[in-house]
Amino acid sequence: MPHIVYEALRLLYLATLIGACSYAFWRGGEDERIGAGIQLASSLASLPAAWLAGRSGWQAGHLPLLAVDLLTLVAFVWLAMRSRKFWPLWVAGFHLNAVLTHLAKLLAPTALPAGYALVQGFWAYPLMAALIVGTRNQSRMRHRHAQAV
C-alpha cells in the first residue's frame, strides 16, 4: 500500500481521536472522560509499538502492540463494569475485536500485512463513535435535568 495512504489514515485517526476525546472532555460526564483518557493513553502508548510494527512491514503479529491493546481492553472492561451506561460495553466489544485481530495474525502469519495493519486500525473508529454517542447522551441528559430543576 502506498505510503501516502498510511499517512492519510494516520491523520484521519489523529483528527478523529482529538475530536472525540475533546468532545468527551468538554461535554461528557465522568465515564466519558475516563473513556477518553483510556483511549488517549492507549494511543500514546501505541506510538512506539506501532512504529516498530510498521518498520517490520507488519509481517508478523506485533507483541508490544498486542500488550498495549490487552491493557486497554482491561481498562475498557473495567469501565464497562463500573458504569451504569451502555456505551462502555460497546467500546469494550469494539476493542476486543482489535485484540482478536492481533490473535488472528499470530495464528495466520501468512495473512497480508497491509490487511492486518488496516483491520487493526479500523476498530478505533466505531469505538470513538460509541464514545461520541455516549457523550451526546450524557450532555442531553444533563441538559434535560437542568431544565427540569
Residue pairs with C-beta under 8 A, 6 or more apart in sequence:
1 114
1 117
1 118
6 54
6 117
9 118
9 121
13 121
13 124
16 124
16 125
16 128
17 39
17 40
17 43
17 124
17 128
20 36
20 39
20 128
20 129
20 131
20 132
21 36
21 39
21 40
21 131
23 132
23 135
24 32
24 33
24 35
24 36
24 131
24 132
24 134
24 135
25 32
25 33
25 36
27 135
27 136
27 138
27 139
28 35
28 36
28 134
28 135
28 138
28 139
29 138
29 142
31 79
31 83
31 85
31 88
31 134
31 138
32 131
32 134
32 135
32 138
34 79
35 76
35 79
35 87
35 88
35 91
35 131
35 134
36 131
38 72
38 75
38 76
38 79
39 72
39 124
39 127
39 128
39 131
41 72
41 75
42 68
42 69
42 71
42 72
42 75
45 68
45 71
45 72
46 65
46 68
46 69
48 64
49 62
49 64
49 65
49 67
49 68
50 62
50 65
52 62
52 64
52 65
53 62
53 64
53 65
53 117
54 117
56 62
57 113
58 113
58 114
58 116
58 117
59 109
59 113
60 105
60 106
60 109
61 102
61 103
61 105
61 106
61 109
61 116
62 102
65 102
65 120
66 99
66 102
66 103
66 106
69 95
69 98
69 99
69 102
70 99
72 95
73 92
73 95
73 96
73 98
73 99
76 88
76 91
76 92
76 95
77 92
79 88
79 91
79 92
80 88
80 89
80 91
80 92
85 134
85 137
85 138
86 134
87 130
87 131
87 133
87 134
87 137
88 134
90 126
90 127
90 130
91 127
91 130
91 131
91 134
94 123
94 126
94 127
94 130
95 123
95 127
97 123
98 120
98 123
98 124
98 127
101 116
101 119
101 120
101 123
102 120
104 111
105 111
105 116
